[in-house]
Amino acid sequence: MSLSEKIKQLPPTPGVYLMKDALGQVIYVGKSKRLRHRVQSYFRITSNHSTKIRKLITHIHDFDIIKTDTEFEALLLEWQLIQEIRPTYNRQMKTPEAFTYLTVKKVGKLYRMRMSTHPLQESNGWSFGPYSSKKAVNRAIQGLKEMYQLECSNPAINGSPCLNYSIGLCRGICLGGKAVDEHNEILRKFTSLLLGKNNQLLMEMQAEMERLSQALDFEKAATYRNYIQAFLSLLQKEEVMDFTEGNHQFLVAEKLDNDNVKIFVIWRTDVLFSKLYKQGANLEEIEVDVLHTLHRATPIQPEQVGRYEIDKAQIIYSYLRSDKCQYKLLTKEEIQSLGEILVDWLSCRSCPERE
């Protein structure tokens, strides 16, 4: 069967596709909520394809698909297959060793920021991450240094002005005195922001961006906007990790159509249970399935989100925060009222419907 004929037979459903070369080796794994449309897009003549995609297309000789009930399952399956197969054309999600940490540690009189491939082992500092975008971390660090004049080229504090001080990039840290205290206070605000305790620093940056815009300095205002976006991307990752480190158990439902609902039990970044049920399904059967899953689950010990877990954490966090599903945190009280929750969901009074 030719590729074009095979594509025509693809279902317009969610799933994962595995592109293969002439030797039958998987060279790329992707996901889509509409498999037929996505796979067809690779073979359309268009100038919109990236260089990587154009090169990939020249090596595609066949493909396989794995259908899923939901796009969420396709995302998780894509992640899993990339870890197992490590295809040539998949760069993201297959190199967890490339993740970056942002560390803040006091060295002498000064707090220092730096990027690292590992979190701090000592307790006299802070580690944030892991982050999948080294570029975003670097942009946030450079933004903080530029906006608050922290780019000292001689932070030995020996009383001699550095070169950056003469061109306005250093606030005088090298000279000592109040500039050192100001530097450390800015870094404290920065750590408080990433810890979710205080957003004063972000408000200051946004206010300065507005001031520059009103002063018609649009170029510098745009630079501040880009720096703020980098900060917000780091903040979102911290929210994902805080959310995941809660080790919560969730009951999740996604309405697929007027007849079917998919039920999941998720604990931290593991999907312990997933099953498709018809509307009007036996509630006692579903309760037994869910409770049995919870009772036999091995307790998960609290720990930080590691680099091998961060992509799954992001997928689950984004799914639960989307409008595609309904979920409940399974506390002891919620488990006791499991039947009422299921009645509500399966009657579709509150279960979102897929587009």
Phi and psi in degrees as a GROMACS rama.xvg file:
@    title "Ramachandran Plot"
@    xaxis  label "Phi"
@    yaxis  label "Psi"
@TYPE xy
-71.8771  163.251  SER-2
-61.7953  -40.8986  LEU-3
-63.6771  -39.9992  SER-4
-67.4759  -38.4834  GLU-5
-66.3332  -37.8976  LYS-6
-65.3945  -40.2246  ILE-7
-60.0908  -27.6906  LYS-8
-89.0222  -0.89936  GLN-9
-68.1731  143.623  LEU-10
-79.5869  149.095  PRO-11
-85.0159  47.2057  PRO-12
-118.422  167.903  THR-13
-66.2396  155.546  PRO-14
165.895  -173.32  GLY-15
-120.054  140.861  VAL-16
-118.822  143.8  TYR-17
-121.513  109.106  LEU-18
-81.9781  136.382  MET-19
-122.269  150.979  LYS-20
-92.4052  -171.293  ASP-21
-64.5775  -22.4034  ALA-22
-91.4376  0.841383  LEU-23
83.3588  8.52429  GLY-24
-84.6354  140.018  GLN-25
-74.0471  120.196  VAL-26
-108.978  -12.379  ILE-27
-157.991  139.047  TYR-28
-121.83  131.59  VAL-29
-138.995  169.189  GLY-30
-130.711  160.987  LYS-31
-160.308  153.357  SER-32
-86.2859  -9.90766  LYS-33
-138.415  93.4722  ARG-34
-57.0694  -47.9728  LEU-35
-59.1443  -47.9585  ARG-36
-62.6384  -41.2245  HIS-37
-69.0062  -47.0195  ARG-38
-65.6975  -39.0732  VAL-39
-58.3684  -35.1322  GLN-40
-62.4143  -26.7965  SER-41
-67.5457  -28.4674  TYR-42
-104.979  7.30085  PHE-43
-82.0591  139.856  ARG-44
-77.3483  112.872  ILE-45
-154.036  152.167  THR-46
-87.2971  -0.961198  SER-47
-81.0576  -13.5511  ASN-48
-66.1454  138.516  HIS-49
-72.9913  167.7  SER-50
-59.5021  -39.5246  THR-51
-62.8222  -43.8053  LYS-52
-66.8276  -41.9313  ILE-53
-60.7604  -38.9365  ARG-54
-70.0157  -40.8768  LYS-55
-58.5569  -44.9892  LEU-56
-58.392  -36.2693  ILE-57
-66.2677  -17.4221  THR-58
-105.585  -2.82103  HIS-59
-79.9692  121.165  ILE-60
-116.602  -16.5383  HIS-61
-166.097  170.821  ASP-62
-155.103  155.554  PHE-63
-120.498  158.67  ASP-64
-130.502  154.055  ILE-65
-129.389  113.279  ILE-66
-76.3265  146.463  LYS-67
-130.911  163.044  THR-68
-77.5706  -30.4072  ASP-69
-133.847  157.583  THR-70
-65.4199  -33.4445  GLU-71
-57.2811  -46.2615  PHE-72
-65.3949  -35.0645  GLU-73
-64.2074  -40.5526  ALA-74
-61.8894  -46.1896  LEU-75
-66.2073  -39.5055  LEU-76
-67.3419  -39.1485  LEU-77
-58.1686  -48.0013  GLU-78
-57.7831  -46.364  TRP-79
-62.8931  -45.2365  GLN-80
-67.1601  -35.7685  LEU-81
-64.7661  -38.861  ILE-82
-65.3387  -38.7324  GLN-83
-77.4546  -42.2416  GLU-84
-93.9805  -33.8062  ILE-85
52.2191  61.4536  ARG-86
-64.2108  152.386  PRO-87
-57.41  -41.0861  THR-88
-93.5255  3.94194  TYR-89
-99.5385  111.149  ASN-90
-98.3676  -47.9257  ARG-91
-69.8808  148.435  GLN-92
71.2587  3.61142  MET-93
-117.555  -1.74896  LYS-94
-127.19  68.4399  THR-95
-61.7045  -21.0818  PRO-96
-67.7571  -13.3753  GLU-97
-87.128  -3.4938  ALA-98
-65.0401  151.607  PHE-99
-117.793  142.744  THR-100
-110.616  149.277  TYR-101
-109.861  122.152  LEU-102
-116.478  145.979  THR-103
-128.726  120.293  VAL-104
-143.035  142.301  LYS-105
-83.979  123.637  LYS-106
-121.931  110.875  VAL-107
67.6063  -123.598  GLY-108
-92.7196  -10.5604  LYS-109
-113.555  143.345  LEU-110
-81.3634  134.533  TYR-111
-118.322  138.303  ARG-112
-103.352  142.714  MET-113
-158.802  158.829  ARG-114
-90.1025  146.655  MET-115
-149.074  155.745  SER-116
-87.7674  -3.78148  THR-117
-140.14  148.51  HIS-118
-71.8274  162.089  PRO-119
-63.8359  141.521  LEU-120
-91.5882  -23.8994  GLN-121
-81.0677  165.588  GLU-122
-98.5134  -0.356864  SER-123
-95.674  42.2745  ASN-124
-173.283  -172.749  GLY-125
-127.821  144.397  TRP-126
-123.798  131.875  SER-127
-122.313  140.779  PHE-128
123.716  -170.274  GLY-129
-79.2173  146.018  PRO-130
-110.178  139.852  TYR-131
-83.6714  -15.3239  SER-132
-111.012  100.974  SER-133
-62.2222  -33.3303  LYS-134
-63.0693  -42.296  LYS-135
-66.15  -39.7694  ALA-136
-63.8244  -46.5633  VAL-137
-63.0327  -39.3675  ASN-138
-65.8444  -37.9752  ARG-139
-66.1493  -42.6878  ALA-140
-64.301  -47.6479  ILE-141
-64.5278  -35.897  GLN-142
-63.5496  -44.398  GLY-143
-62.5653  -41.9447  LEU-144
-65.1131  -41.354  LYS-145
-71.3297  -45.3919  GLU-146
-67.8949  -29.7362  MET-147
-115.239  15.8264  TYR-148
52.0828  57.8589  GLN-149
-108.354  8.00339  LEU-150
-86.6709  70.7269  GLU-151
-84.9244  127.142  CYS-152
-90.4152  0.329347  SER-153
-148.503  69.0572  ASN-154
-79.5339  33.6139  PRO-155
-81.3555  -8.58415  ALA-156
52.7891  59.2076  ILE-157
-108.987  11.5292  ASN-158
85.974  -1.61348  GLY-159
-105.297  130.753  SER-160
-68.3501  138.8  PRO-161
-86.2447  172.26  CYS-162
-62.7069  -40.7559  LEU-163
-64.536  -27.2975  ASN-164
-64.2872  -38.0989  TYR-165
-71.7822  -20.245  SER-166
-110.615  13.3286  ILE-167
83.109  14.2803  GLY-168
-94.9942  -15.0726  LEU-169
-120.283  135.228  CYS-170
-83.9336  4.71059  ARG-171
105.287  23.8535  GLY-172
-58.9472  -38.8758  ILE-173
-63.6798  -22.0808  CYS-174
-86.5453  -14.6037  LEU-175
83.7356  -159.854  GLY-176
72.4406  -147.042  GLY-177
-67.1685  -23.1843  LYS-178
-61.8941  -33.343  ALA-179
-67.1714  -44.8122  VAL-180
-63.3204  -39.5625  ASP-181
-64.053  -43.3318  GLU-182
-57.393  -48.8429  HIS-183
-65.9731  -35.029  ASN-184
-67.2831  -38.9868  GLU-185
-63.4154  -42.1214  ILE-186
-66.9126  -33.5223  LEU-187
-65.056  -42.7665  ARG-188
-62.0144  -38.2694  LYS-189
-62.9424  -46.8864  PHE-190
-66.7191  -37.1732  THR-191
-63.0793  -36.8414  SER-192
-63.3147  -49.1747  LEU-193
-69.9318  -25.5217  LEU-194
-81.5929  -6.25553  LEU-195
78.0967  19.1575  GLY-196
-95.3076  -30.6777  LYS-197
-156.261  127.601  ASN-198
-106.034  23.4128  ASN-199
-58.1993  -41.2334  GLN-200
-61.9305  -43.7341  LEU-201
-63.7349  -39.9088  LEU-202
-64.4445  -38.2523  MET-203
-63.9809  -42.7303  GLU-204
-65.7549  -41.9791  MET-205
-64.8582  -37.837  GLN-206
-65.2327  -39.9945  ALA-207
-67.3648  -38.1505  GLU-208
-61.1269  -43.1611  MET-209
-63.5937  -40.8691  GLU-210
-62.4164  -43.4418  ARG-211
-64.3516  -39.0042  LEU-212
-64.8094  -43.1496  SER-213
-67.606  -27.6768  GLN-214
-84.3789  6.39003  ALA-215
67.4047  18.1696  LEU-216
-91.4332  70.7365  ASP-217
-68.2247  -31.9585  PHE-218
-64.5326  -46.4323  GLU-219
-71.5493  -34.0516  LYS-220
-62.3045  -39.0674  ALA-221
-65.8137  -36.1322  ALA-222
-64.0985  -43.4574  THR-223
-62.223  -40.8693  TYR-224
-59.2555  -43.0556  ARG-225
-65.2995  -39.102  ASN-226
-65.2478  -41.8195  TYR-227
-62.2568  -39.8168  ILE-228
-62.8233  -37.0438  GLN-229
-64.6967  -41.0303  ALA-230
-62.1887  -43.1961  PHE-231
-65.0242  -34.4349  LEU-232
-66.7907  -37.1377  SER-233
-67.2267  -39.7506  LEU-234
-62.7261  -39.6664  LEU-235
-64.7135  -40.4248  GLN-236
-62.6483  -39.3877  LYS-237
-64.8987  -37.1917  GLU-238
-63.011  -41.8403  GLU-239
-59.3793  -45.0533  VAL-240
-71.0197  -39.6634  MET-241
-61.9185  -42.4451  ASP-242
-60.6133  -45.1184  PHE-243
-70.7084  -39.2415  THR-244
-67.8975  -9.98414  GLU-245
-69.1698  -12.2048  GLY-246
53.1291  40.8753  ASN-247
-80.3873  153.544  HIS-248
-104.833  135.265  GLN-249
-127.355  140.874  PHE-250
-102.609  125.885  LEU-251
-128.143  141.731  VAL-252
-134.731  136.63  ALA-253
-127.097  123.068  GLU-254
-78.3711  121.358  LYS-255
-88.767  -38.7199  LEU-256
-161.878  -164.325  ASP-257
-71.2492  -12.5119  ASN-258
-113.507  -17.7627  ASP-259
-131.643  142.523  ASN-260
-131.561  134.459  VAL-261
-99.0246  127.487  LYS-262
-109.035  134.1  ILE-263
-124.97  150.418  PHE-264
-119.2  120.055  VAL-265
-119.29  132.698  ILE-266
-125.774  116.011  TRP-267
58.3982  -108.137  ARG-268
-116.921  22.2666  THR-269
-113.699  131.672  ASP-270
-89.0264  104.893  VAL-271
-79.7465  -26.1993  LEU-272
-154.762  138.609  PHE-273
-150.834  133.487  SER-274
-156.757  142.775  LYS-275
-90.848  130.106  LEU-276
-124.047  145.85  TYR-277
-79.6444  149.925  LYS-278
-58.6389  136.765  GLN-279
82.3258  14.2063  GLY-280
-64.227  159.615  ALA-281
-65.2856  114.255  ASN-282
-65.5554  -36.5512  LEU-283
-62.5122  -38.0604  GLU-284
-63.1466  -43.7722  GLU-285
-66.0597  -42.6732  ILE-286
-57.7337  -44.3448  GLU-287
-61.9386  -43.8036  VAL-288
-59.0814  -47.1772  ASP-289
-68.1362  -47.3155  VAL-290
-64.9011  -38.8664  LEU-291
-61.899  -41.1359  HIS-292
-61.7956  -45.0177  THR-293
-66.6698  -39.0569  LEU-294
-69.9601  -33.2321  HIS-295
-92.7665  -3.99949  ARG-296
-69.5897  136.368  ALA-297
-75.2372  128.399  THR-298
-55.2954  137.276  PRO-299
-98.6912  125.683  ILE-300
-78.1074  139.251  GLN-301
-60.0744  134.085  PRO-302
-161.62  164.079  GLU-303
-69.4774  155.666  GLN-304
-75.9038  119.592  VAL-305
-86.9317  170.308  GLY-306
-64.7561  -26.7174  ARG-307
-80.2468  -6.82847  TYR-308
-113.094  -14.9947  GLU-309
-63.9731  -37.8092  ILE-310
-67.6094  -42.0546  ASP-311
-62.6571  -41.0646  LYS-312
-59.6919  -42.0506  ALA-313
-64.8869  -41.4162  GLN-314
-61.3244  -48.3234  ILE-315
-68.6176  -43.0052  ILE-316
-59.5037  -47.1683  TYR-317
-64.1341  -38.0287  SER-318
-64.949  -47.7013  TYR-319
-66.6869  -28.751  LEU-320
-86.8228  -5.70915  ARG-321
-83.7289  177.902  SER-322
-97.7099  16.2863  ASP-323
-86.1285  -18.5235  LYS-324
-140.706  169.618  CYS-325
-119.514  135.643  GLN-326
-140.823  158.357  TYR-327
-133.069  136.192  LYS-328
-73.7964  124.054  LEU-329
-87.4324  80.2888  LEU-330
-79.4416  174.257  THR-331
-59.6447  -39.3684  LYS-332
-65.9227  -41.2113  GLU-333
-67.3788  -36.8922  GLU-334
-63.0806  -37.6453  ILE-335
-67.0592  -27.2357  GLN-336
-105.198  27.7066  SER-337
-56.8424  -41.3573  LEU-338
-59.098  -43.3769  GLY-339
-64.3723  -39.3699  GLU-340
-62.4643  -45.389  ILE-341
-66.9091  -37.5339  LEU-342
-59.597  -44.1075  VAL-343
-62.9265  -46.5686  ASP-344
-68.7127  -47.7341  TRP-345
-72.3117  -18.3833  LEU-346
-86.093  -3.44981  SER-347
65.9759  25.6869  CYS-348
-73.8322  -27.2676  ARG-349
-137.211  8.23698  SER-350
-91.3046  117.905  CYS-351
-60.7138  150.043  PRO-352
-106.139  138.309  GLU-353
-62.5456  144.404  ARG-354
